Amino acid sequence: MGQHGPDFTKAIESIPGRTVPGQVKMAAFGLMAIGIVATAYGFLTAPTRASGAFITNFMYFNGIAMGGFMLTPITLVTHSRWPRRVKRFSESFALFLPITWALFAIFLLAGGIDVYPWVEEGARGELPPHKAVYLTKGFFIARQIIGQGILMVLALLMVRMSLRGDIAMAREHLKEKAPTTWPWNRFTNLGSAKAEAKRSFTNQLKIAPVICISYAVIYTMIAVDVSMSLAPHWYANMFPAWIFMSSIWSGLVYIALFSLIGREWLGVRELLPSNIYHDLGKLTFAFCMFWGYTTFAQYLPIWYGNMTEEIGFVLIRTAMHPWDRVSQAVFLLCFLAPWTILLSRGLKKIPSAYISVACVIAVGIWLERYLVNMPSIWMEDTLPLGFIEIGMAAGLLGAFILVVTSFLARVPAATISDDFMQPDPDHIHVVPKSQQGHGHH
């Protein structure tokens, strides 16, 4: 029984002249304006609070960009097929990494690093010897700029490898209608589409394991340095994995949002049927359960081991005002609500329902990042959740939307040269005997 491959005609022919919709641009620039005002107001009037808001939003949006991109190398390493349908959306998130890298470097070099309590403790000689060696200003800044820079370069290199085969194939189809602007003008002396597709796949397959290992190692460092060292005398072995795995989770959520909302505009509606979102929804559901498991697994040994050096970090966030209410909201939005909703098979296939639960998770993960970081910085008895924190988040969201949509508007929105976009030739289709011979393939 034959299988029909996807038709890429609409995805290719919609490229020339495609631009980001005016309403999307206006919304993105409006959000960015709010973010600039909130950031300026925060650092001028309450620099400590603004620093906490920046770290919260950096961990959130850098996590989305890098975690969402990680679906690409993971898909390649595991030879998965269905994620190839949303692979270009995953790749587009890597274009935001230069922005988060530059913003964090500016923040540290401009004095933002002074918000970390170990800076003052180190100056007074109060840190234990092993921490005194690791937690120094110069070493901290160097490993963040270099580590995040390595991840950024590897991600952008893989995106370039992936685009090479797709642009070669699109050029053969569009001929003189092919765009001559960026990134099309970055690919010269291309061979045949078939040769470039093979070369692209081979190169991606080589670099994918390197990226997976680098992500685990470097994001462990980022989690320890950027978040955990805000409370330099607290530590939890599972915390880094909790952060870098939930970053992938947040990336999946935004991949669902961008692909569901933009698939008609990008000409890939037929390439993203409901069964793709059933699969993506199941993966999102799995990460929801994993987040709940690792959250409880961090708390459990602290409780039964009566670890006094660790319990303070947990008690401040779960039992003390004003953080206890935030903790309850995080549990509701990150676990209870999405776990309940995503149990339904049908809801994953309904765009409006899936978009709704994705928005719930997106807000929940932002609150979780806020709850992890802010109590280590803000020592007042009021909740620092207002224009500064939300405005900064709005600004970065606007920049993220503009970067991702601008990239997707210029390139094939599907990985058209990838053989894994085609049906698996070894897949066995089982059809009931009563339905055989009625046009089923």
ABEGO torsion letter per residue (X at the ends): XBBBBBBAAAAAAAABGBBBBAAAAAAAAAAAAAAAAAAAAAAAABAAAAAAAAAAAAAAAAAAAAAAAAAAAAAAAAGBAAAAAAAAAAAAAAAAAAAAAAAAAAAAAAGAAAABAAAAAAAAGABBAAAAAABBAAAAAAAAAAAAAAAAAAAAAAAAAAAAAAAAAAAAAAEAABBABOAAAABBGBBBAAAAAAAAAAAAAAAAAAAAAAAAAAAAAAAAAAAAAABAABBBAAAAAAAAAAAAAAAAAAAAAAAAAAAAAAGAAAABBAAAAAAAAAAAAAAAAAAAAAAAAAAAAAAAAGBAAAAAAAAAAAABOAAAAAAAAAAAAAAAAAAAAAABAAAAABAAAAAAAAAAAAAAAAAAAAAAAAAAABABABBBBBAAAAAAAAAAAAAAAAAAAAAAAABBABBAABAAABBBAABBBBBBAAABGAGBX
